[in-house]
Amino acid sequence: MKLQPGAFVAVVATLIVSGFGNLASADVPAITLIGDSTVTDDKGWGAAFANALKGRAVVDNHAVGGRSARSFADENRLAAALRQSPDYVFIQFGHSGQPGKGPHRETDPNGSYRDYLRAYVADIRAAGAEPVIVSSLTRRKFDNAGSLRPTLGPWAKGARAVADELDVAFVNLFSRSVAYHRRIGRWRSKEFDVAPGDHTHLDSFGGNIVTGMIFDALAEIDHPLAELRPMTVRVGNNAVAGKIPTVATITEALGLAPTSDNGPFRIHLGEGRFEEKLLIEKPHVHLLGTSRKNTIVSWSDSGDSAGLDGRPVGTRGSWSVKITAPGFSARQLTFENAFDYESNRALPDDDPARVHNAQGVALMLSKGSDRARFEDVAILGHQDTLFVDAGRSYFRNVRIVGHVDFIFGAGQAVFENTSIEALNRPGKFPVAYVTAPSTHISQPFGMLFVDCRIVRHGPSVPSGSVKLGRPWHPGGDPEVNGSAVFLNCFMDDSLAEDGYEKISSTVDGVRKWFDLEPDSRFFEYGSHGPGALTGPRRPQLSAAAARYYTIANVLAGWDPHAQTW
């Protein structure tokens, strides 16, 4: 059953990958894979590809380890692969045809390799199927300087040349995998290894990432199979019904997400702790958990944690989850930076185990992020919990816990009906600063808190020990004028009458202080509760001015409630 470009495919049949009769008799397309070990189910991307297409296609994998375009043909394996009358046949060879593999396997990328591909294409077309040529993914070998050394380029070039010559769909897996591994670097690339030192084969993690690359490549050439890409994936054990692909980690699920702007891509998380440092750089990813209590995404970096280069990551690298793409949303889960701040604080200053840059970001909205939505979410940390540094974001029915500058950054963020909970810092006073906005002076809005609760997190937080904010000027930037406005918020007696604190920054080696006036735009209106105090350091808006600070104005034309889950 060949798909037509632009067609929507509805799949209802229950299918079994092995033991079927005629593949083409099913109500879904039949895809056959031929290739070497990097395509197999146990050491390649074959199993992950079949799982991603669960319920959408039947995948019959005839790839065999150690086979090249030459040896696979010499063993007459294509005939068996075509016996089930597939609709599409994916062809990937290269690794086993490189020099040193023996005369029965080696292929010349400019000669015999291309000849074998031409023969495969002719036989597949003669059988009534459509060929798809896939270039080999790169070996993950890095030199001592940390540079990737791809060796399969000539075979990838040969594959492309044959595809162009014969008008065959081409999946450039080589270029995509090279770019990916150069970006993530040597140490993260080891996550793909089946065994230590195996720079070629793939575990299930790598298989899912490569499967995502294949779908991206199919979409790029507008191939009809691209429409079969799953847009809902589950991680772990949960109650999502239907033929939905299941993977082991959130990172694997993100690998399956499209790079193009055609979401939403939904990831359903089961119960449990997902200990992953997540970089979400694809648009319109939606994370859906079971509850804030039972679905927890956690990591434990601090500012002193070592990065891939061995140097401390600092605040901007201490995140558990970082968003760099638009349209992200999360619901019914917890984001956590699990760095043990309290145990670290208890260590003597001269203890070599003590971390001195103890900030740890749970959630960071960075450059590229925009229209990020969070509902029924908890965001937990200590210092620098939530870094809203870019774009527009909306938080509703959320819990945010921390103490030092635990909501900070330059983005435009709305917090509605949200619980802002200050932790104690024994031996310190004030114990907490809620916000540290760094809004650019050209931006009319920064952080807006509407109908929120600003309260202590537990009875140990003293009365009058929490301040609403500090005017953060990164690097002493004179173009910063942080904005945080509190409308109709309940405040308990942990709030200080002197509601805002000055903050310093080093500029050209000189320490400079920034204070409430003229270095910030902190205001309140309609505060209530025992902490709703007034005074010269609790600036109040007039009723007329308060009407200017609306959710619609801050979000500048974006309606988060129009966003579907």
C-alpha positions as CSV (number, residue, x, y, z in Angstrom):
1,M,0.0,0.0,0.0
2,K,2.0,3.0,-1.2
3,L,1.2,6.3,0.3
4,Q,0.5,9.3,-1.8
5,P,2.2,12.6,-1.0
6,G,0.1,14.7,1.3
7,A,-2.2,11.8,2.2
8,F,-3.3,11.3,5.8
9,V,-3.0,7.7,6.9
10,A,-5.4,6.3,9.5
11,V,-4.2,3.0,11.0
12,V,-6.5,0.6,12.8
13,A,-5.1,-2.9,12.2
14,T,-3.2,-4.8,14.8
15,L,0.0,-6.0,13.2
16,I,2.9,-8.3,14.1
17,V,6.3,-7.5,12.8
18,S,7.4,-11.1,12.4
19,G,5.4,-14.1,11.2
20,F,3.2,-12.3,8.7
21,G,2.4,-13.5,5.2
22,N,2.2,-10.9,2.5
23,L,3.3,-7.6,3.9
24,A,1.5,-5.6,1.2
25,S,-1.9,-7.1,2.1
26,A,-2.1,-5.1,5.2
27,D,-3.9,-1.8,5.4
28,V,-0.7,0.0,6.2
29,P,2.5,0.4,4.2
30,A,5.0,-2.4,4.3
31,I,8.7,-1.4,4.8
32,T,11.6,-3.7,4.3
33,L,15.1,-2.8,5.6
34,I,18.4,-4.2,4.1
35,G,21.8,-3.2,5.3
36,D,24.6,-3.9,7.8
37,S,24.7,-4.2,11.6
38,T,23.9,-0.5,12.0
39,V,20.4,-1.3,10.6
40,T,19.8,-4.5,12.6
41,D,17.4,-4.7,15.5
42,D,20.0,-5.6,18.1
43,K,22.9,-3.2,17.2
44,G,21.3,-0.6,14.9
45,W,18.3,1.6,14.4
46,G,15.9,-1.1,13.0
47,A,14.0,-1.9,16.2
48,A,13.6,1.8,17.2
49,F,12.4,2.6,13.7
50,A,9.8,-0.3,13.8
51,N,8.7,0.8,17.3
52,A,8.2,4.4,16.1
53,L,6.0,3.1,13.3
54,K,4.0,0.8,15.6
55,G,0.4,0.6,14.3
56,R,1.3,2.8,11.3
57,A,3.5,0.5,9.2
58,V,4.9,-3.1,9.1
59,V,8.6,-3.2,9.2
60,D,10.5,-6.4,8.1
61,N,14.2,-6.1,8.9
62,H,16.6,-8.2,6.7
63,A,19.7,-6.3,7.7
64,V,22.6,-8.6,8.7
65,G,25.7,-7.7,10.7
66,G,29.0,-7.6,8.8
67,R,27.4,-7.4,5.3
68,S,28.4,-4.9,2.7
69,A,26.7,-4.0,-0.5
70,R,28.9,-6.7,-2.1
71,S,28.4,-9.5,0.3
72,F,24.7,-9.0,0.8
73,A,24.2,-9.3,-3.0
74,D,26.6,-12.3,-3.3
75,E,24.6,-14.1,-0.7
76,N,21.4,-13.4,-2.7
77,R,19.7,-11.9,0.4
78,L,17.7,-9.4,-1.6
79,A,15.5,-12.1,-3.0
80,A,14.3,-13.2,0.4
81,A,13.7,-9.6,1.4
82,L,11.5,-9.0,-1.6
83,R,9.5,-12.2,-1.1
84,Q,7.0,-10.5,1.1
85,S,6.1,-7.9,-1.5
86,P,7.0,-4.7,0.4
87,D,5.9,-1.3,-0.6
88,Y,9.2,0.4,0.3
89,V,12.8,-0.9,0.7
90,F,15.4,1.1,2.7
91,I,19.0,0.4,1.5
92,Q,21.9,1.3,3.8
93,F,25.4,0.0,3.3
94,G,28.9,1.4,3.8
95,H,30.5,0.4,7.1
96,S,31.3,-3.1,6.2
97,G,32.6,-2.1,2.7
98,Q,35.4,0.0,4.0
99,P,39.1,-1.0,3.5
100,G,40.3,-3.7,5.8
101,K,37.0,-5.7,5.7
102,G,38.4,-8.2,3.2
103,P,38.0,-8.6,-0.6
104,H,34.6,-10.4,-0.3
105,R,33.2,-7.2,1.4
106,E,35.2,-4.2,0.4
107,T,33.6,-1.8,-2.1
108,D,35.0,1.2,-4.0
109,P,32.8,4.2,-3.1
110,N,33.3,5.6,-6.6
111,G,32.9,2.3,-8.5
112,S,31.6,-1.1,-7.2
113,Y,29.6,0.4,-4.3
114,R,27.6,2.5,-6.8
115,D,27.2,-0.4,-9.1
116,Y,25.7,-2.6,-6.4
117,L,23.3,0.2,-5.4
118,R,22.2,0.5,-9.0
119,A,21.5,-3.2,-9.1
120,Y,19.5,-3.1,-5.8
121,V,17.4,-0.2,-7.2
122,A,16.6,-2.1,-10.4
123,D,15.6,-5.3,-8.7
124,I,13.5,-3.5,-6.1
125,R,11.6,-1.6,-8.8
126,A,11.2,-4.7,-10.8
127,A,9.5,-6.3,-7.8
128,G,7.0,-3.4,-7.6
129,A,8.5,-1.7,-4.6
130,E,9.9,1.8,-4.1
131,P,13.6,2.0,-3.1
132,V,14.9,4.5,-0.5
133,I,18.7,4.9,-0.4
134,V,20.1,5.8,3.1
135,S,23.6,6.9,3.6
136,S,25.5,5.3,6.5
137,L,25.6,7.1,9.8
138,T,29.0,8.2,10.9
139,R,31.3,6.3,13.2
140,R,31.6,8.2,16.4
141,K,35.4,8.4,16.5
142,F,37.0,11.6,18.0
143,D,40.7,12.5,18.0
144,N,42.6,13.6,21.1
145,A,41.5,17.2,20.5
146,G,37.8,16.2,20.6
147,S,37.2,16.5,16.9
148,L,35.0,14.0,15.1
149,R,36.8,12.1,12.3
150,P,34.1,10.9,9.9
151,T,35.5,8.3,7.5
152,L,32.3,7.3,5.6
153,G,32.0,10.5,3.5
154,P,33.0,8.8,0.2
155,W,30.3,6.2,0.6
156,A,27.7,8.8,1.5
157,K,28.7,10.8,-1.6
158,G,28.4,7.7,-3.7
159,A,24.9,6.9,-2.3
160,R,23.7,10.4,-3.1
161,A,25.1,10.2,-6.6
162,V,23.2,7.0,-7.3
163,A,20.0,8.4,-5.8
164,D,20.3,11.5,-7.9
165,E,21.1,9.5,-11.1
166,L,18.2,7.1,-10.7
167,D,15.7,9.6,-9.1
168,V,15.5,7.6,-5.9
169,A,14.5,9.1,-2.5
170,F,17.7,9.8,-0.5
171,V,18.0,9.9,3.3
172,N,21.3,11.7,4.2
173,L,21.8,10.0,7.5
174,F,25.6,10.6,7.3
175,S,25.5,14.4,7.2
176,R,22.8,14.5,10.0
177,S,24.7,12.2,12.2
178,V,28.0,14.0,11.7
179,A,26.4,17.3,12.6
180,Y,24.7,15.8,15.6
181,H,27.8,14.2,17.1
182,R,29.9,17.3,16.5
183,R,27.3,19.3,18.4
184,I,27.0,17.0,21.4
185,G,30.7,16.1,21.6
186,R,32.8,13.1,22.4
187,W,31.5,12.3,25.9
188,R,27.8,12.6,25.2
189,S,28.3,10.5,22.1
190,K,29.4,7.6,24.3
191,E,25.7,7.3,25.3
192,F,25.2,5.6,21.9
193,D,27.7,2.8,22.5
194,V,26.5,-0.7,22.8
195,A,29.7,-1.5,24.6
196,P,32.7,0.6,25.8
197,G,34.8,1.6,22.9
198,D,32.2,0.6,20.3
199,H,32.0,3.7,18.2
200,T,29.8,2.2,15.4
201,H,26.8,0.4,16.7
202,L,23.7,1.7,18.6
203,D,21.9,0.9,21.8
204,S,18.2,1.6,22.0
205,F,19.0,5.2,23.0
206,G,21.0,5.8,19.9
207,G,18.5,3.9,17.8
208,N,15.7,6.3,18.7
209,I,17.8,9.4,18.1
210,V,18.8,8.1,14.6
211,T,15.1,7.2,13.9
212,G,14.3,10.9,14.5
213,M,17.0,11.9,12.0
214,I,15.4,9.5,9.5
215,F,12.0,11.1,9.8
216,D,13.5,14.6,9.6
217,A,15.2,13.6,6.4
218,L,12.0,12.1,5.0
219,A,10.2,15.3,5.8
220,E,12.9,17.4,4.2
221,I,12.4,15.6,0.8
222,D,8.6,15.6,1.3
223,H,8.5,11.8,1.2
224,P,5.0,10.4,2.0
225,L,6.4,8.1,4.7
226,A,7.2,11.3,6.7
227,E,3.5,11.5,7.6
228,L,3.8,8.3,9.6
229,R,6.0,9.9,12.2
230,P,4.5,9.4,15.6
231,M,3.4,12.7,17.3
232,T,2.7,11.0,20.6
233,V,5.3,9.0,22.5
234,R,5.2,7.6,26.0
235,V,8.1,7.2,28.5
236,G,7.8,4.6,31.2
237,N,4.7,2.9,32.4
238,N,1.5,4.9,32.2
239,A,-2.1,4.6,31.2
240,V,-2.0,6.1,27.7
241,A,-3.9,3.7,25.5
242,G,-3.5,2.7,21.8
243,K,-0.6,1.9,19.6
244,I,1.7,4.6,20.9
245,P,5.5,4.0,20.7
246,T,7.2,3.6,24.1
247,V,10.8,4.5,24.9
248,A,13.0,4.3,28.0
249,T,14.0,8.0,28.4
250,I,12.7,11.5,27.7
251,T,15.8,12.2,25.7
252,E,14.9,9.3,23.4
253,A,11.4,10.6,23.0
254,L,12.8,14.1,22.2
255,G,14.9,12.4,19.5
256,L,11.8,11.3,17.7
257,A,10.3,14.8,17.7
258,P,10.3,16.8,14.5
259,T,12.7,19.6,14.0
260,S,10.1,21.4,11.9
261,D,7.3,23.6,13.2
262,N,4.5,21.0,12.8
263,G,3.7,20.0,16.4
264,P,2.5,19.5,18.9
265,F,4.7,16.6,19.8
266,R,3.3,15.0,22.9
267,I,5.4,13.0,25.4
268,H,3.5,11.2,28.1
269,L,5.5,10.5,31.2
270,G,4.5,7.7,33.6
271,E,5.0,7.7,37.3
272,G,8.5,7.9,38.8
273,R,11.7,10.0,38.8
274,F,13.2,10.8,35.4
275,E,16.8,11.7,36.2
276,E,17.8,13.4,33.0
277,K,19.4,16.7,32.1
278,L,17.0,17.8,29.3
279,L,17.8,20.1,26.5
280,I,14.6,20.8,24.6
281,E,15.5,22.4,21.3
282,K,12.6,21.2,19.1
283,P,9.4,23.3,18.7
284,H,6.0,22.5,20.2
285,V,7.1,19.7,22.6
286,H,4.4,19.0,25.2
287,L,5.4,17.1,28.4
288,L,2.4,15.5,30.1
289,G,2.8,13.7,33.4
290,T,0.5,12.0,35.8
291,S,0.7,14.4,38.7
292,R,3.1,16.8,40.4
293,K,3.7,14.3,43.1
294,N,4.3,11.2,41.0
295,T,6.1,12.5,37.9
296,I,9.4,14.2,38.6
297,V,12.0,15.3,36.1
298,S,15.2,15.8,38.1
299,W,18.9,16.6,37.8
300,S,21.4,17.8,40.4
301,D,24.0,20.1,38.9
302,S,25.3,23.2,40.7
303,G,27.3,26.1,39.3
304,D,30.5,24.3,40.2
305,S,29.5,21.1,38.4
306,A,32.0,20.2,35.7
307,G,30.9,20.6,32.1
308,L,32.0,18.5,29.1
309,D,35.1,20.7,28.9
310,G,35.9,20.0,32.6
311,R,35.2,23.6,33.6
312,P,32.4,24.7,36.0
313,V,29.1,25.2,34.2
314,G,28.1,28.3,36.2
315,T,24.5,29.4,36.7
316,R,23.7,29.2,33.0
317,G,24.8,25.6,32.8
318,S,23.4,24.3,36.0
319,W,19.9,23.7,34.7
320,S,17.9,20.4,34.9
321,V,15.7,21.4,32.0
322,K,16.5,24.0,29.3
323,I,14.1,25.2,26.7
324,T,15.5,26.8,23.5
325,A,12.5,26.4,21.1
326,P,9.0,27.9,20.9
327,G,5.7,26.4,21.8
328,F,6.8,24.2,24.8
329,S,4.2,23.2,27.4
330,A,4.2,21.0,30.5
331,R,1.4,19.8,32.7
332,Q,1.0,17.6,35.8
333,L,4.7,17.1,36.7
334,T,7.6,18.5,38.7
335,F,10.9,20.0,37.5
336,E,13.5,19.7,40.1
337,N,17.1,20.7,40.7
338,A,18.1,18.1,43.3
339,F,21.5,19.6,44.3
340,D,21.7,19.0,48.1
341,Y,22.0,22.7,49.1
342,E,21.4,22.1,52.8
343,S,24.0,19.3,53.2
344,N,26.5,21.4,51.2
345,R,25.8,24.5,53.4
346,A,26.6,22.4,56.5
347,L,30.1,21.6,55.3
348,P,33.0,23.8,56.6
349,D,34.2,26.5,54.2
350,D,37.6,24.8,53.9
351,D,36.1,21.4,53.2
352,P,37.3,20.4,49.7
353,A,33.9,18.8,49.1
354,R,32.1,22.1,49.7
355,V,30.5,23.6,46.6
356,H,30.9,27.4,46.7
357,N,28.8,28.3,43.6
358,A,25.7,26.5,44.9
359,Q,23.1,28.0,42.5
360,G,21.1,25.3,40.7
361,V,18.5,26.1,38.0
362,A,15.6,23.6,37.8
363,L,14.0,25.2,34.7
364,M,15.6,27.6,32.2
365,L,13.8,29.4,29.3
366,S,16.7,30.5,27.1
367,K,17.2,32.1,23.8
368,G,14.8,30.7,21.2
369,S,12.1,29.9,23.8
370,D,8.8,31.7,23.4
371,R,5.1,30.9,24.2
372,A,6.0,28.4,26.9
373,R,3.0,27.3,29.0
374,F,3.0,25.5,32.4
375,E,0.0,24.3,34.3
376,D,-0.3,22.2,37.4
377,V,3.5,22.0,37.6
378,A,6.0,22.3,40.5
379,I,9.4,23.9,40.0
380,L,11.7,23.1,42.9
381,G,15.2,24.3,43.9
382,H,17.0,26.5,46.2
383,Q,19.1,29.3,44.7
384,D,18.1,30.4,41.1
385,T,15.2,27.8,40.7
386,L,13.5,29.3,37.7
387,F,15.4,31.2,35.0
388,V,13.0,32.9,32.7
389,D,15.6,34.6,30.5
390,A,13.9,34.8,27.1
391,G,10.5,35.0,25.3
392,R,7.0,34.9,26.7
393,S,5.9,32.3,29.2
394,Y,2.8,31.6,31.2
395,F,2.5,29.8,34.5
396,R,-0.9,28.8,36.0
397,N,-1.6,26.7,39.1
398,V,2.1,26.3,39.6
399,R,4.3,25.9,42.7
400,I,7.7,27.5,42.7
401,V,10.1,26.9,45.7
402,G,13.4,28.4,46.5
403,H,15.2,31.2,48.4
404,V,17.9,33.3,46.6
405,D,16.6,35.1,43.4
406,F,14.6,32.0,42.7
407,I,12.6,33.6,39.9
408,F,14.9,35.6,37.7
409,G,15.8,36.6,34.1
410,A,15.0,38.9,31.3
411,G,11.9,37.2,29.8
412,Q,8.2,38.3,29.8
413,A,6.5,35.9,32.2
414,V,3.0,35.8,33.7
415,F,2.3,33.9,36.9
416,E,-1.4,33.4,37.6
417,N,-2.9,31.7,40.7
418,T,0.6,30.4,41.5
419,S,2.1,29.6,44.9
420,I,5.5,31.2,45.4
421,E,7.1,29.6,48.4
422,A,10.2,30.9,50.1
423,L,12.6,28.4,51.8
424,N,14.6,29.2,54.9
425,R,18.4,29.8,54.9
426,P,19.5,29.2,58.4
427,G,22.0,31.8,59.6
428,K,21.0,34.3,56.8
429,F,18.8,37.3,56.9
430,P,16.9,38.0,54.7
431,V,16.5,34.4,54.1
432,A,15.0,34.8,50.6
433,Y,14.6,37.1,47.6
434,V,11.7,36.0,45.4
435,T,12.6,37.7,42.1
436,A,15.7,39.1,40.3
437,P,14.4,40.4,37.0
438,S,16.9,41.6,34.4
439,T,14.3,43.1,31.9
440,H,15.8,45.2,29.2
441,I,14.9,48.9,29.5
442,S,13.2,48.8,26.1
443,Q,10.7,46.1,27.3
444,P,7.6,47.6,28.9
445,F,6.9,44.4,30.8
446,G,8.9,41.7,32.7
447,M,7.4,39.5,35.4
448,L,3.7,39.8,36.3
449,F,2.2,38.0,39.3
450,V,-1.6,37.9,39.3
451,D,-3.7,36.4,42.1
452,C,-0.7,34.6,43.5
453,R,0.3,33.5,47.0
454,I,3.7,34.7,48.2
455,V,4.3,32.6,51.3
456,R,6.8,30.8,53.5
457,H,7.7,27.1,52.7
458,G,7.3,25.7,56.2
459,P,7.2,27.2,59.7
460,S,11.0,27.7,60.0
461,V,10.9,30.8,57.8
462,P,10.9,33.8,60.2
463,S,8.4,36.6,59.9
464,G,9.7,39.6,58.0
465,S,12.5,37.7,56.4
466,V,11.5,37.5,52.7
467,K,12.0,40.2,50.2
468,L,10.1,40.5,46.9
469,G,13.1,41.2,44.7
470,R,16.5,42.5,43.7
471,P,17.3,44.5,40.6
472,W,19.7,42.2,38.8
473,H,22.0,43.8,36.3
474,P,24.1,41.1,34.6
475,G,27.6,42.3,34.2
476,G,26.4,45.7,35.3
477,D,24.5,46.3,32.1
478,P,23.1,49.8,32.2
479,E,20.5,48.9,29.6
480,V,18.7,46.7,32.2
481,N,15.8,47.9,34.3
482,G,14.2,44.9,35.9
483,S,10.4,44.7,36.1
484,A,8.3,42.6,38.5
485,V,4.7,43.6,39.3
486,F,2.4,41.9,41.9
487,L,-1.4,42.3,41.4
488,N,-3.9,41.2,43.9
489,C,-1.5,38.7,45.6
490,F,-1.8,37.2,49.0
491,M,1.3,37.7,51.2
492,D,1.9,36.1,54.5
493,D,3.8,37.6,57.4
494,S,7.1,36.2,56.1
495,L,7.3,39.3,53.8
496,A,9.5,42.2,54.9
497,E,8.2,45.8,55.2
498,D,11.4,46.7,53.4
499,G,10.3,44.7,50.4
500,Y,13.3,45.0,48.1
501,E,17.0,44.6,48.4
502,K,19.9,46.2,46.6
503,I,22.3,44.0,44.6
504,S,25.8,44.5,43.3
505,S,27.7,43.7,40.1
506,T,31.3,44.1,39.2
507,V,31.9,46.5,36.3
508,D,35.4,46.9,35.0
509,G,36.8,45.6,38.2
510,V,34.7,47.9,40.3
511,R,31.8,46.8,42.5
512,K,28.6,48.7,41.7
513,W,25.4,48.7,43.6
514,F,21.9,48.7,42.1
515,D,18.8,49.6,44.1
516,L,15.1,50.1,43.9
517,E,15.4,53.5,42.5
518,P,16.2,54.2,39.7
519,D,17.4,50.7,38.8
520,S,14.2,48.7,38.8
521,R,10.4,48.7,38.1
522,F,9.0,46.9,41.2
523,F,5.4,47.6,42.0
524,E,2.4,46.2,43.9
525,Y,-1.4,46.7,43.6
526,G,-4.1,45.1,45.7
527,S,-1.8,43.1,47.9
528,H,-3.6,41.5,50.9
529,G,-2.7,39.4,53.9
530,P,-0.5,40.1,56.9
531,G,2.5,40.7,54.6
532,A,0.7,43.3,52.5
533,L,2.6,46.2,54.0
534,T,3.2,49.7,52.8
535,G,6.1,52.0,53.0
536,P,8.7,53.8,51.0
537,R,10.3,50.5,49.9
538,R,7.0,48.9,48.9
539,P,6.1,50.9,45.7
540,Q,2.4,50.9,44.9
541,L,0.6,51.4,41.6
542,S,-2.4,53.6,41.2
543,A,-5.6,52.0,40.0
544,A,-5.1,53.7,36.6
545,A,-1.6,52.4,36.3
546,A,-2.6,48.9,37.4
547,R,-5.0,48.6,34.5
548,Y,-1.9,48.7,32.2
549,Y,-0.5,45.5,33.6
550,T,-2.7,42.9,32.1
551,I,-1.9,39.3,31.0
552,A,-2.8,40.2,27.4
553,N,-0.4,43.1,27.4
554,V,2.5,41.2,28.9
555,L,2.0,38.3,26.5
556,A,1.7,40.6,23.5
557,G,-0.9,38.9,21.5
558,W,-0.3,35.3,22.6
559,D,-3.3,33.6,24.1
560,P,-2.0,30.6,26.1
561,H,-5.5,29.2,26.6
562,A,-5.8,28.8,22.8
563,Q,-2.9,26.3,22.9
564,T,-4.1,22.7,22.9
565,W,-2.7,20.0,25.0
